[in-house]
Amino acid sequence: MRTEDVLAAIATGLWRWDNASGIVTLDAEAARLLGLPAEPVELTEAAVRSRFHPVDWNEIDGVVNLAVAEGTLAEARLRIMDENGRVIRTVRSRSKPFVEGTDYQLVGTLQEVAEPQPGTAARTPVTGDWRRSREAFLLDAGRALAEARSTAEVLRVAASLSMPGFSPDGLAVFGVSGDRLTIIGHHGHEAGDDGPFTDMPLETDYPAAEVVRTGRAIYLPTPEEYRARFPVTWPLAQRFGRESWAFLPLIVAGRTMGAWMAAFTYPVSFTPDERSVLTTVARMLAQALARAGVAESERELSLGLQRTMMPVLGPAIPGMEVAARYVPTGGGLQVGGDWYDVIQLPGGTSRTGGRGGGRGGGRVALVIGDVQGHDVRAAGLMGQLRIALRAYASEGHRPDAVLSRASRFLYGITDGTEGDHGAARFATCLYLEVDPATGTLDIARAGHPDPAIRMADGTVMLRPTAGGLPLGIVPDTDYPTTRLTLEPGETLMVCTDGLLETGGHDLETGWARIRTLLERHDPEGESLEALADSLVQAVHGPGSHHTIGPLADRREDDIAVLLLSRTGAPARTAAARRTAMTIAQAEPERIAAARQHLRELLHDWADPEQVDSAVLMVSEMVTNVLVHTDGDALLVAEATGDHGKRRLRVEVADASDELPHRRRPGEMASSGRGLILMEMLAHEWGVDPRGEGKSIWFELHEGRDGQP
């Protein structure tokens, strides 16, 4: 009896689908099952497609592609429809693909089924519930795996996946190292169970090894099939008491990077739908592991780059404490252009040992800067610029000359190269030369934020300093130097703009956030290192999400911060405050900064009206210098005494010998009221001639009304 007659007797038809030509060949029984006359026929793919339910046809396409990729059987249940669109029967299709190059022929059988069998058909394309739960599961799994940022996180996500209708209780991810199979991670096994699999030759007769060699999945629905196909390694799997296994390749960009094992304690037949889910998860898992591997390599690269480029603080500075922090941006390679440095200057005595120990001398330079960009190019330029600054400082140049040479150097190496916004790269920088014996600070600034000083009594003020253009914009730039004195008990902070502007803040609101932390710092009970940690925590920690700015990752920019504190008892009483700043003829806008500077000095003054009076007089005094002389104005303000009974003395000095004189301004006059204001608002005031120029001053007494 012929095979065709036997198949017809059991109501089973034969069919052949040629993918290259699009022709489907049916025998008589297969044609009958499709609702056609019971005779052999050749039809186009479109004609056959019209006999199937549209939903089932879309599903069978994925099942066939999966079978072609894996070299396995394609199995599905399909609803047959008549010309009026009514379902007339359901058939079961089982076929085997024969691949020839890029084309294939699908040869299989069709057999009518009365109704879906429990536990099997429930997972076929015919049932919408399975399809919907499968799609929801794959969406959730894809999202979770896409968010995993490390190999450990990927493995945790894989272990927590609950597949629709069937879930493995044992998972293992195998990797490849040379010609050896290794275990990347596993779940559902005891410690030490991975021992025999951690260093297995790829030639071993083990399912995962074969999957890696061939790139094809292996499904073992029963222990008997496992034992028959892999008798050598069956004893290794037998002791775990599992009933079914699936081994799938982890493929990225056409390369098999490993294998994934899913093991079940109950029998699983691995229907096409189940294989489709497992294959999709394996693909997502492979992509997630590849991303995590790249991210971990990048993090290792960035950490190595940071360790290489970021300096240690070096020998302690006599009479000084130094603390510094660098935090990279949260995106990309986590490297950028921010840096800090501490440089022993010529003539300085280097010491060994920890901070605060021993005695020595010599000037020290502190540098902080920010090269434009957050990429490897910015990090490379930062390294070059840092080396150049060290070289110029070691030659003995003053701060202004160091920055001028550094600007010329950066302009030379970036000329013609583009930065983040299509312009040549530049850098901001603040160079600070310290004399530890006197606390004198000589500061040159290139487009960088001004330093801040926390006084001995807790008052925190920005110290405006003269500055020039950022480094690298023009080849020859002047950088004026500002001299300040850091008194015992005072702490200076310099930082990059990332500490201020990160987290939705601008410079003003960011400074308010940082200023509060500086004011709360207790030098007697809290170390400078703890202060540095709290400044960074204010930006990156959970508390930063409750301050101004959007709820977002705060790592938007690199952060560098450098703290310098002068140790010892304050030279003046804890209630004394003193500040000074220069207002140049070319910078009349700094008059507003002088007013704000004085308000910060008097932030806790008892009488707000006296503060307004002091600010008004300072504005008038400085304006007179800029309008009636050719020189700059030097503002010095000092508040002394106990709280509530303090004395404020403000002096504005200039180089002109011409003394101010009283005038009688008309009603519409715009000037001439300076001395009148002094007489009305100050408790004492006067003009003192000096060797070169003069000084006009006034005093206010806290808690005292009216003039003396």
Secondary structure, DSSP 4 states (H G I P E B T S, - for coil): --HHHHHHHTTEEEEEEETTTTEEEE-HHHHHHTTS-SS-EEEEHHHHHTTB-HHHHHHHHHHHHHHHHHT--EEEEEEEE-TTS-EEEEEEEEEEEEEETTEEEEEEEEEEESSPPTTTGGGSTT-HHHHHHHHHHHHHHHHHHHH--SHHHHHHHHHH---SS---SEEEEEEEETTEEEEEEEESS-TTTTGGGTTEETTSS-HHHHHHHH---EEE-SHHHHHHH-TTTHHHHHTTT-SEEEEEEEEETTEEEEEEEEEESS-----HHHHHHHHHHHHHHHHHHHHHHHHHHHHHHHHHHHHHHSPP--SPPTTEEEEEEEE--SSTTS--SEEEEEEEPTT-----SSTT-S-----EEEEEEEES-SSHHHHHHHHHHHHHHHHHHHTT--HHHHHHHHHHHHHHHHTT---TTSS---EEEEEEEEETTTTEEEEEEEBPPPPEEE-TTS-EEE----EEPPBTSSSS----EEEEE--TT-EEEEE-HHHHHTTT--HHHHHHHHHHHHHH--TTTS-HHHHHHHHHHHHHSGGGGGSSS-SS-S-SS-EEEEEEEE-SS-SS-TT-EEEEEEE-TT-TTHHHHHHHHHHHHTTT-S-HHHHHHHHHHHHHHHHHHHHH-SS-EEEEEEEESSTTS-EEEEEEEES--PPP------TT-SS--HHHHHHHH-SEEEEEE-SSSEEEEEEEETT--S--
